[in-house]
Amino acid sequence: MRNTTDTVATNYTVPITERLSPRNWYWRVYAVDNLGNVGQYSSARSFQVSVQAGLPIALIVGFAGVVPAVAILSSIVLLRRRRKTEVEAFERKNLIAAYVFSKDGRCMFTHQFKEVKIEPQLLSGFLTAISNMMKEVIDETGRSLRTIERPDAKILLEFGENVNAALATRSASREYRRRLKAFLTGFEHDYDGKISK
């Protein structure tokens, strides 16, 4: 039996009308923030309902509802707190420019959030060259360079199936990288036929 329950509360008690039968039960949660972004499912947790001599079944079922409710409460609070922190860590004022470029270094798209004095084709070629050098010469595992950093700015790199993307920013967090990756995935999806040509 699979049940899904939506709640805006930070706890959940199994209604007595659902009478959980004696066996192992499993549950997991995910959070949705105010913007509608859906978080990942938590790890599955379990609890056991058993009938013990001398205890009324209603008491056992009531206790079984309390145990997962406490765990659900803590999971939802932690997910919401983490999500809020990540969203707060993303500020548009820190963005400098975004680029999408082909595997051979040709710039296909650029958007400047602030005035940038460097030619997009030159930057795309440089990022491709430095990434390939790091992957082939220095890093024996073949991993790609993901960040170029100096004290006052960073360039985040993401590598797609057909194109790559870069985001120049004054400061960065996991939220910047998550959004860059989502943008790259969307770009590849929307322009799939044109990229191959």
Secondary structure, DSSP 8 states (H G I E B T S, - for coil): -------SSS-----GGG---SEEEEE----B-TT--B------EEEEE---TTS-HHHHHHHHHHHHHHHHHHHHHHHHHHHHHHHHT--GGGEEEEEEEETTS-EEEEEESS---S-HHHHHHHHHHHHHHIIIII-TT-----EEEETTEEEEEEE-SSEEEEEEESS--HHHHHHHHHHHHHHHHHTHHHHH-
